Amino acid sequence: MEDLLFMKKNIGKILAVILVVALLATVLCACNAESYQKKLEKKGYSVTTATSNDKESTTAWTVTAVSKEAGMVVITKYNNVEDAKKAESNGLNVSVGDFKKVTKRQGKIVFSGTEQAVKDAM
């Protein structure tokens, strides 16, 4: 009888862990070009997207968004973290007039543009 109770407790724990892993995978994989496009369009940006199917390409997709008030942002998802890190380190953080250009990275995704637009995208 004790063995049966012990098995039920372990099965419950295992199912809980599987559920948490599945939820995290869903949330983390939700960062696609379409989600950024919708997010920025809701904030008043004009948005274009491009997807690469080229196996030799270092990028998976790019989203470009422009707003009169906030400036612009280019969001690029790289196929690996190393390429994203290189792109982040090559990005210039400079000010032009009232706009400050910044480059930030989250995993394989690099955000480059005006400070406010990058903030809106992230």
N, C-alpha and C positions, 0 to 999 in steps of 0.2 A: 504494500500500500504506500509506503514511504517513497519507493522508487517511482511510482506513478505520479505522486505529487511533485517530486523533484524534477521529473521530465516536463511536466506542465509548466513549471516556473521557468525552466530553461528555454522552452519553446517560445514562451511569451517574450522573454528577453531577446531572443534571436529575431523574432518577428519585429520587435520594436527597433532594433538596430537596422534591419533591412529597410524598414519604412523611412527611417531618418536618412539613410544613404540614398534612397530613391528620391526623396524630396530635395536633398542637396544637389544631386545630379541635375534635377529638373531646373532648379533655380540658377545654378551655375551655367548651364547650357543655354539659358534664355537670352544670353547676350549675343544677339545676332543683328545683322544690319537692319532688319525690319523693325526690331524693338527700338533701336536708336532713331530710326526714321520717324516712327510714330511719336516718340517722346519729344523730339525736336519740332515736329510739325505742330504739336499741341501748344508749344511755346512760341509759335509764330515764325518759325524758320522756313525758308525755301530749301528743300532737301533733294539731293540726287544720290543714287547709290550705284555701285559697280561691283560685280562679282567676277572673280577669276576662276576659271576652270583649268587653267594651264598648270600642269603638274610641276613645271620648272619654276613657277612663280613663288616668290617668298610671301605673297599676300593672299588672303582668302577673299576679303571684300574691303570696300572703302565707302564711307558715307561722307558727303560734303554738305554742310549746312551753312546758310547765309541769312543774316538778319541785319536790318538797318540799324537797330539799336545796339545789339550786342556784338556785331562783327561776324566772324566766321570760324568754323571748326572743321577739321578734317579728322575723321575717325578711321583708323586702319587696323584691321585684324590681320596679324601675321600668322604664318603656319607654325612657327615655333617661337619660344620665348627669347632665344638668342638673337634672332632677327629683330624682334620688338625692342630688345635692350639697345641694339645698335641704332635703331631709328630714334629711340628716345635720347641717346647720347649725342646724336647728330642734330637734333632739334635745337634751334636757337631760342633763347629766352631774352627777347629784346623789347624795347618800347618804341612805338612809332606814333607820334602825336599823342592822342588820348588813349590809344590802344596799347596794351601790353600783351605781347605774344608769348605763350607758354607751351611747353610740351610735357605731357604727363603720360604715365603708363600704368595699366592694370593688367597684369598677366601678359597675354599675347596682344592686347589692344592698346594702341597708342593714340592719344588725343593731342592734336596740335592746332593752335589757333589763338584767338584773342582770349584773354583771361575769363571774361564773362561767358563766352560761348563754350569754352571748355568746361566751366563750372556747370552750365546748363546741361551739357551732354553727359557728364558724369553723374 
